[in-house]
Amino acid sequence: MDDIASLIATDLIQVQVTIRLGGTQLSVAELSRLRPGDVIRLDQEMSDGVDICVGDKVIARGELTTGEDGDNRLCVRILGAAAQS
């Protein structure tokens, strides 16, 4: 079985990774009143961190940061693996 696993070129397989910040619920009326500059309050604190997901599965936890090379891109620092449930 190890021989088969070694034949798979895992560095050629791409997966979509998404970062989940949090959420909230808005009524349709509230949603229709949103305008540029409005702020939507999420159900998480800044210190709660973010979920790092592949598909619907949370694989790790992280925190928002900026890039180290000064390009001001939004990045995620890995804090650790997701808790097993």
PADOVO-160416 format. One record per residue: residue number from 1; residue in one letter; x, y, z of N, C-alpha, C in turn. Coordinates in pm, whole numbers, padded with zeros to 5 digits. Layout:
BEGIN
@nr NUM, rest A, nX X, nY Y, nZ Z, caX X, caY Y, caZ Z, cX X, cY Y, cZ Z $
...
! end
This chain:
BEGIN
@nr 1, rest M, nX 00082, nY -00120, nZ 00000, caX 00000, caY 00000, caZ 00000, cX 00086, cY 00126, cZ 00000 $
@nr 2, rest D, nX 00200, nY 00123, nZ 00069, caX 00289, caY 00239, caZ 00071, cX 00341, cY 00272, cZ -00069 $
@nr 3, rest D, nX 00360, nY 00168, nZ -00152, caX 00408, caY 00190, caZ -00288, cX 00308, cY 00271, cZ -00369 $
@nr 4, rest I, nX 00179, nY 00242, nZ -00352, caX 00075, caY 00315, caZ -00424, cX 00071, cY 00460, cZ -00377 $
@nr 5, rest A, nX 00078, nY 00482, nZ -00246, caX 00074, caY 00618, caZ -00192, cX 00191, cY 00700, cZ -00243 $
@nr 6, rest S, nX 00306, nY 00639, nZ -00261, caX 00423, caY 00714, caZ -00307, cX 00412, cY 00752, cZ -00454 $
@nr 7, rest L, nX 00322, nY 00688, nZ -00528, caX 00303, caY 00720, caZ -00670, cX 00214, cY 00841, cZ -00691 $
@nr 8, rest I, nX 00142, nY 00883, nZ -00589, caX 00052, caY 00997, caZ -00601, cX 00132, cY 01126, cZ -00585 $
@nr 9, rest A, nX 00127, nY 01211, nZ -00684, caX 00202, caY 01338, caZ -00681, cX 00120, cY 01441, cZ -00604 $
@nr 10, rest T, nX 00130, nY 01437, nZ -00471, caX 00047, caY 01526, caZ -00389, cX 00078, cY 01673, cZ -00411 $
@nr 11, rest D, nX 00197, nY 01706, nZ -00456, caX 00228, caY 01847, caZ -00480, cX 00161, cY 01899, cZ -00607 $
@nr 12, rest L, nX 00096, nY 01812, nZ -00683, caX 00022, caY 01854, caZ -00801, cX -00128, cY 01866, cZ -00773 $
@nr 13, rest I, nX -00172, nY 01820, nZ -00658, caX -00314, caY 01823, caZ -00623, cX -00344, cY 01955, cZ -00553 $
@nr 14, rest Q, nX -00439, nY 02030, nZ -00607, caX -00478, caY 02159, caZ -00551, cX -00608, cY 02143, cZ -00472 $
@nr 15, rest V, nX -00617, nY 02206, nZ -00356, caX -00741, caY 02210, caZ -00278, cX -00773, cY 02356, cZ -00248 $
@nr 16, rest Q, nX -00901, nY 02387, nZ -00245, caX -00946, caY 02522, caZ -00212, cX -00950, cY 02537, cZ -00060 $
@nr 17, rest V, nX -00876, nY 02631, nZ -00007, caX -00875, caY 02660, caZ 00136, cX -00952, cY 02790, cZ 00157 $
@nr 18, rest T, nX -01048, nY 02788, nZ 00249, caX -01124, caY 02909, caZ 00280, cX -01103, cY 02945, cZ 00426 $
@nr 19, rest I, nX -01115, nY 03073, nZ 00455, caX -01100, caY 03125, caZ 00590, cX -01237, cY 03176, cZ 00634 $
@nr 20, rest R, nX -01286, nY 03122, nZ 00744, caX -01419, caY 03160, caZ 00794, cX -01402, cY 03256, cZ 00911 $
@nr 21, rest L, nX -01450, nY 03378, nZ 00892, caX -01435, caY 03484, caZ 00993, cX -01544, cY 03482, cZ 01098 $
@nr 22, rest G, nX -01663, nY 03449, nZ 01061, caX -01778, caY 03455, caZ 01151, cX -01902, cY 03484, cZ 01070 $
@nr 23, rest G, nX -02010, nY 03509, nZ 01136, caX -02134, caY 03534, caZ 01065, cX -02229, cY 03616, cZ 01150 $
@nr 24, rest T, nX -02343, nY 03644, nZ 01092, caX -02450, caY 03714, caZ 01162, cX -02578, cY 03688, cZ 01086 $
@nr 25, rest Q, nX -02688, nY 03727, nZ 01144, caX -02816, caY 03716, caZ 01074, cX -02874, cY 03855, cZ 01056 $
@nr 26, rest L, nX -02922, nY 03881, nZ 00936, caX -02987, caY 04008, caZ 00905, cX -03124, cY 03977, cZ 00845 $
@nr 27, rest S, nX -03219, nY 04062, nZ 00874, caX -03348, caY 04048, caZ 00807, cX -03332, cY 04094, cZ 00663 $
@nr 28, rest V, nX -03427, nY 04058, nZ 00580, caX -03423, caY 04102, caZ 00441, cX -03429, cY 04254, cZ 00435 $
@nr 29, rest A, nX -03506, nY 04315, nZ 00522, caX -03514, caY 04462, caZ 00525, cX -03379, cY 04523, cZ 00561 $
@nr 30, rest E, nX -03311, nY 04467, nZ 00663, caX -03178, caY 04518, caZ 00701, cX -03080, cY 04501, cZ 00585 $
@nr 31, rest L, nX -03086, nY 04386, nZ 00520, caX -02998, caY 04358, caZ 00407, cX -03020, cY 04458, cZ 00294 $
@nr 32, rest S, nX -03145, nY 04491, nZ 00268, caX -03176, caY 04583, caZ 00158, cX -03135, cY 04727, cZ 00190 $
@nr 33, rest R, nX -03116, nY 04760, nZ 00319, caX -03076, caY 04895, caZ 00357, cX -02924, cY 04914, cZ 00362 $
@nr 34, rest L, nX -02847, nY 04808, nZ 00343, caX -02701, caY 04820, caZ 00350, cX -02649, cY 04912, cZ 00240 $
@nr 35, rest R, nX -02556, nY 04997, nZ 00278, caX -02496, caY 05093, caZ 00186, cX -02344, cY 05092, cZ 00206 $
@nr 36, rest P, nX -02269, nY 05141, nZ 00107, caX -02124, caY 05150, caZ 00123, cX -02090, cY 05229, cZ 00250 $
@nr 37, rest G, nX -01998, nY 05176, nZ 00327, caX -01957, caY 05239, caZ 00452, cX -02024, cY 05180, cZ 00575 $
@nr 38, rest D, nX -02137, nY 05108, nZ 00556, caX -02202, caY 05042, caZ 00670, cX -02111, cY 04933, cZ 00723 $
@nr 39, rest V, nX -02125, nY 04901, nZ 00849, caX -02045, caY 04797, caZ 00914, cX -02138, cY 04685, cZ 00959 $
@nr 40, rest I, nX -02103, nY 04562, nZ 00925, caX -02180, caY 04445, caZ 00969, cX -02105, cY 04382, cZ 01086 $
@nr 41, rest R, nX -02171, nY 04375, nZ 01200, caX -02111, caY 04317, caZ 01320, cX -02124, cY 04164, cZ 01314 $
@nr 42, rest L, nX -02013, nY 04094, nZ 01330, caX -02011, caY 03948, caZ 01327, cX -02028, cY 03891, cZ 01467 $
@nr 43, rest D, nX -02052, nY 03761, nZ 01474, caX -02075, caY 03695, caZ 01602, cX -01946, cY 03650, cZ 01672 $
@nr 44, rest Q, nX -01832, nY 03700, nZ 01629, caX -01704, caY 03663, caZ 01690, cX -01632, cY 03787, cZ 01740 $
@nr 45, rest E, nX -01552, nY 03767, nZ 01842, caX -01462, caY 03871, caZ 01892, cX -01335, cY 03869, cZ 01808 $
@nr 46, rest M, nX -01263, nY 03980, nZ 01804, caX -01135, caY 03986, caZ 01732, cX -01038, cY 03879, cZ 01782 $
@nr 47, rest S, nX -01043, nY 03850, nZ 01911, caX -00949, caY 03754, caZ 01971, cX -00988, cY 03609, cZ 01946 $
@nr 48, rest D, nX -01105, nY 03584, nZ 01887, caX -01151, caY 03447, caZ 01865, cX -01074, cY 03375, cZ 01755 $
@nr 49, rest G, nX -01010, nY 03448, nZ 01667, caX -00940, caY 03385, caZ 01557, cX -01034, cY 03345, cZ 01445 $
@nr 50, rest V, nX -00983, nY 03269, nZ 01350, caX -01058, caY 03228, caZ 01233, cX -01046, cY 03078, cZ 01212 $
@nr 51, rest D, nX -01144, nY 03022, nZ 01142, caX -01140, caY 02881, caZ 01104, cX -01076, cY 02869, cZ 00967 $
@nr 52, rest I, nX -00987, nY 02773, nZ 00951, caX -00925, caY 02743, caZ 00823, cX -00992, cY 02614, cZ 00774 $
@nr 53, rest C, nX -01056, nY 02621, nZ 00658, caX -01142, caY 02511, caZ 00613, cX -01100, cY 02458, cZ 00476 $
@nr 54, rest V, nX -01121, nY 02329, nZ 00459, caX -01117, caY 02265, caZ 00328, cX -01255, cY 02204, cZ 00310 $
@nr 55, rest G, nX -01329, nY 02253, nZ 00212, caX -01470, caY 02215, caZ 00201, cX -01544, cY 02266, cZ 00323 $
@nr 56, rest D, nX -01626, nY 02181, nZ 00382, caX -01700, caY 02219, caZ 00502, cX -01626, cY 02181, cZ 00630 $
@nr 57, rest K, nX -01508, nY 02123, nZ 00618, caX -01435, caY 02073, caZ 00735, cX -01333, cY 02176, cZ 00784 $
@nr 58, rest V, nX -01340, nY 02208, nZ 00913, caX -01241, caY 02295, caZ 00975, cX -01117, cY 02211, cZ 01001 $
@nr 59, rest I, nX -01004, nY 02250, nZ 00942, caX -00881, caY 02172, caZ 00958, cX -00782, cY 02236, cZ 01053 $
@nr 60, rest A, nX -00797, nY 02367, nZ 01077, caX -00702, caY 02437, caZ 01164, cX -00765, cY 02567, cZ 01213 $
@nr 61, rest R, nX -00697, nY 02628, nZ 01309, caX -00736, caY 02760, caZ 01360, cX -00623, cY 02856, cZ 01328 $
@nr 62, rest G, nX -00658, nY 02983, nZ 01309, caX -00558, caY 03083, caZ 01278, cX -00597, cY 03220, cZ 01327 $
@nr 63, rest E, nX -00508, nY 03316, nZ 01302, caX -00536, caY 03455, caZ 01337, cX -00500, cY 03542, cZ 01218 $
@nr 64, rest L, nX -00577, nY 03649, nZ 01200, caX -00551, caY 03741, caZ 01090, cX -00425, cY 03822, cZ 01117 $
@nr 65, rest T, nX -00349, nY 03846, nZ 01012, caX -00228, caY 03925, caZ 01020, cX -00203, cY 03987, cZ 00882 $
@nr 66, rest T, nX -00100, nY 04065, nZ 00869, caX -00061, caY 04117, caZ 00737, cX 00066, cY 04047, cZ 00693 $
@nr 67, rest G, nX 00095, nY 04054, nZ 00564, caX 00213, caY 03990, caZ 00510, cX 00341, cY 04047, cZ 00569 $
@nr 68, rest E, nX 00444, nY 03965, nZ 00573, caX 00572, caY 04007, caZ 00630, cX 00655, cY 04089, cZ 00531 $
@nr 69, rest D, nX 00618, nY 04086, nZ 00405, caX 00699, caY 04156, caZ 00305, cX 00650, cY 04298, cZ 00279 $
@nr 70, rest G, nX 00561, nY 04348, nZ 00363, caX 00518, caY 04487, caZ 00353, cX 00417, cY 04516, cZ 00244 $
@nr 71, rest D, nX 00358, nY 04412, nZ 00182, caX 00264, caY 04439, caZ 00073, cX 00121, cY 04462, cZ 00123 $
@nr 72, rest N, nX 00100, nY 04458, nZ 00254, caX -00028, caY 04487, caZ 00317, cX -00139, cY 04389, cZ 00279 $
@nr 73, rest R, nX -00102, nY 04270, nZ 00235, caX -00203, caY 04167, caZ 00206, cX -00253, cY 04107, cZ 00337 $
@nr 74, rest L, nX -00379, nY 04073, nZ 00337, caX -00438, caY 04006, caZ 00452, cX -00391, cY 03861, cZ 00452 $
@nr 75, rest C, nX -00340, nY 03813, nZ 00564, caX -00286, caY 03678, caZ 00576, cX -00343, cY 03611, cZ 00701 $
@nr 76, rest V, nX -00320, nY 03481, nZ 00712, caX -00363, caY 03406, caZ 00830, cX -00242, cY 03331, cZ 00885 $
@nr 77, rest R, nX -00214, nY 03352, nZ 01012, caX -00108, caY 03278, caZ 01082, cX -00171, cY 03154, cZ 01144 $
@nr 78, rest I, nX -00114, nY 03038, nZ 01117, caX -00166, caY 02912, caZ 01170, cX -00137, cY 02905, cZ 01319 $
@nr 79, rest L, nX -00242, nY 02879, nZ 01398, caX -00225, caY 02864, caZ 01543, cX -00220, cY 02718, cZ 01584 $
@nr 80, rest G, nX -00285, nY 02632, nZ 01509, caX -00283, caY 02491, caZ 01542, cX -00392, cY 02415, cZ 01470 $
@nr 81, rest A, nX -00388, nY 02284, nZ 01485, caX -00488, caY 02198, caZ 01423, cX -00623, cY 02221, cZ 01489 $
@nr 82, rest A, nX -00729, nY 02193, nZ 01414, caX -00864, caY 02206, caZ 01469, cX -00885, cY 02100, cZ 01576 $
@nr 83, rest A, nX -00966, nY 02132, nZ 01674, caX -01000, caY 02036, caZ 01779, cX -01075, cY 01919, cZ 01718 $
@nr 84, rest Q, nX -01040, nY 01800, nZ 01759, caX -01109, caY 01680, caZ 01711, cX -01242, cY 01666, cZ 01782 $
@nr 85, rest S, nX -01347, nY 01632, nZ 01706, caX -01478, caY 01613, caZ 01770, cX -01527, cY 01472, cZ 01754 $
! end
